[in-house]
Amino acid sequence: MQRLERAAIFVAQLYRLSATSPHSWRRAASVGRDVGLHGAPLEQVLDDAERAGLLHRRTDDRDLVLLTAQGRAVAGGR
């Protein structure tokens, strides 16, 4: 699986999990576990998605993630 594909899968899962509360922080490890990502591949996905402006990572706890408005739009097909 390529980096872009892994990032897209992660962002789509985060979008599904955040549908009812899009401004709530989620544990990246939990989202990653749902789609079979952990360790270095998960960190790479988080870095790629953050650099692309699709998600925010909390500065005090880098495992907490939140989709940006751009991330929600991309994942939602808008």
C-alpha positions in Angstrom: 0.0 0.0 0.0 1.4 3.4 -1.0 1.6 6.4 1.3 -1.2 8.4 -0.4 -3.5 5.4 -0.2 -2.7 4.9 3.5 -3.3 8.5 4.2 -6.6 8.5 2.3 -7.8 5.4 4.2 -6.9 7.0 7.6 -8.6 10.3 6.8 -11.7 8.6 5.5 -11.9 6.5 8.8 -11.4 9.6 10.9 -14.1 11.4 8.9 -16.6 8.5 9.6 -15.7 8.4 13.3 -16.1 12.2 13.5 -19.4 12.5 11.6 -21.5 13.3 14.6 -18.9 15.4 16.4 -16.4 16.8 13.9 -14.7 19.1 16.4 -13.8 16.3 18.9 -10.3 15.0 19.2 -9.7 11.3 18.4 -6.9 9.0 19.3 -4.8 8.4 16.2 -3.7 5.0 17.5 -7.4 3.9 17.7 -8.2 5.2 14.2 -5.1 3.6 12.9 -6.0 0.3 14.6 -9.4 0.3 12.8 -7.6 0.4 9.4 -4.6 -1.7 10.2 -2.0 1.0 10.7 0.4 1.3 13.6 4.0 2.2 14.4 6.1 3.9 11.7 3.5 3.6 8.9 0.9 5.4 11.1 3.4 8.1 12.0 4.1 8.6 8.3 0.4 8.9 7.6 -0.1 11.4 10.4 2.8 13.5 9.1 1.7 13.4 5.5 -2.0 14.3 6.3 -0.9 17.1 8.6 1.5 18.5 6.0 -1.3 18.3 3.4 -3.5 20.4 5.8 -6.1 17.5 6.3 -5.7 17.2 10.1 -4.4 18.8 13.2 -2.4 17.1 15.9 -2.5 18.5 19.4 0.8 19.9 20.5 0.5 18.6 24.0 -0.5 15.1 22.9 0.5 14.2 19.3 -1.8 11.1 19.4 -4.9 13.3 19.4 -6.0 14.3 15.9 -8.8 16.3 14.4 -9.8 16.8 10.8 -9.4 20.4 9.5 -12.2 21.9 7.4 -10.2 21.0 4.3 -9.9 17.4 5.6 -13.6 17.2 6.2 -14.3 18.6 2.7 -11.9 16.2 1.0 -13.1 13.1 2.9 -16.8 14.1 2.4 -16.3 14.6 -1.3 -17.0 18.3 -1.4 
